[in-house]
Amino acid sequence: MENKAAQLVVFCVLLCLFRGRTDDGGGWWQDSDVRLEDEGPCNIDVLHSSSLSHQQFLHRYAYSRPVIIRGLTDNTKFQLLCSKSNLLGEYGSRSVRLSTANTHSYRKVDVSFQDYVERLLKPQSAGALGNDTLYFFGDNNLTEWRGLLDEYDPPPYVLPRSSGAYSFGIAGPGTGVPFHWHGPGFSEVVYGRKRWFLYPPDQQPHFHPNRTTLSWLTETYPHLPEDEAPLECTIRPGEVLYFPDRWWHATLNLDTSVFISTFLG
């Protein structure tokens, strides 16, 4: 009996150590890092791909409302390639283009990927302005990053007469893009968690284009009347969020997050 009890204790210790190694966000966050714990409510439909066919997706969601789909693809290999050690080893010396995290993203800055990770990839304060925050997302050199992006398995639920364009990014906790709109697409988190806020095209949210999503969440969101509340949810690895054409949306990274979007043009 004592031997069995001892074996059980050893098994539990090893299991905890294994979970600790696999739950480090691919090496992108450590225990000392700031993480935002409030994931908020989720009032967006969340479905497993086995219960939503492509035709059902087109009929129910593609042109009318967002949806979160689980199990749509298996990007385990892509996730492993996006670990911190692998990306720094493969792309550390290469140049990346950063955009300011405001609605219009006017300013662009080129730095090495290693410089971005070591110097600029950090938590954001609620008082920071969007044009003072540099954000790695969207301006990828597709030639240099092609080897990585070719390993990504995009959502198979495409729209008629559309093709996908990728935007890959990495950002610290508290960062995000304030409200804006564009064409339809999918967004997936590879590591970390990303909180989404969405409004239909005819319901423009109240926001300042140079204030961050974090400041909007702390200053405006708590005082919204019920009829002005957004659709919202936090997505995790293994989940894909679809946003329809011209829907207003803002994002907030709760952890240091690695993410990729597929824009359908």
Order of alpha helices (4+ residues) and beta strands (2+ residues): alpha-beta-alpha-beta-alpha-alpha-beta-beta-beta-alpha-beta-beta-beta-alpha-beta-beta-beta-beta
